[in-house]
Amino acid sequence: TVHCAQSQQLGYYLSGTTADSANAIFTNTASASPAQGIGVQLTRNGSAVPANSTVSLGTVSTSPVNLGLTATYARTTGQVTAGNVQSIIGITFVYQ
């Protein structure tokens, strides 16, 4: 959740290295025994949130607002093999 000291139009965008042309599946960066053919995808209300695309939260004030993000595994290319999955995804808040 996020909240502001006073009412603000607020949004956010995700950043990180992606593994697909839609920039919606973040690369598996695990260094020890990494899984293959898999990455991490963040969704909001069931839809993928691509990197570098601002998501508006509307007016945010002192009451907490849920970002609505869910992390899931997502298939990239090639055969999926077992292993570790790790991804670094940045989130930047934007006052609109």
Rosetta blueprint (number, residue, H / E / L):
1 T L
2 V E
3 H L
4 C L
5 A L
6 Q L
7 S L
8 Q E
9 Q E
10 L E
11 G E
12 Y E
13 Y E
14 L E
15 S E
16 G L
17 T L
18 T E
19 A L
20 D L
21 S L
22 A L
23 N L
24 A L
25 I L
26 F E
27 T L
28 N L
29 T L
30 A L
31 S L
32 A L
33 S L
34 P E
35 A L
36 Q E
37 G L
38 I E
39 G E
40 V E
41 Q E
42 L E
43 T E
44 R E
45 N L
46 G L
47 S E
48 A E
49 V L
50 P L
51 A E
52 N L
53 S L
54 T L
55 V E
56 S E
57 L E
58 G E
59 T E
60 V E
61 S L
62 T L
63 S L
64 P L
65 V E
66 N L
67 L L
68 G L
69 L E
70 T E
71 A E
72 T E
73 Y E
74 A E
75 R E
76 T L
77 T L
78 G L
79 Q L
80 V L
81 T E
82 A L
83 G L
84 N E
85 V L
86 Q L
87 S L
88 I L
89 I L
90 G E
91 I E
92 T E
93 F E
94 V E
95 Y E
96 Q L
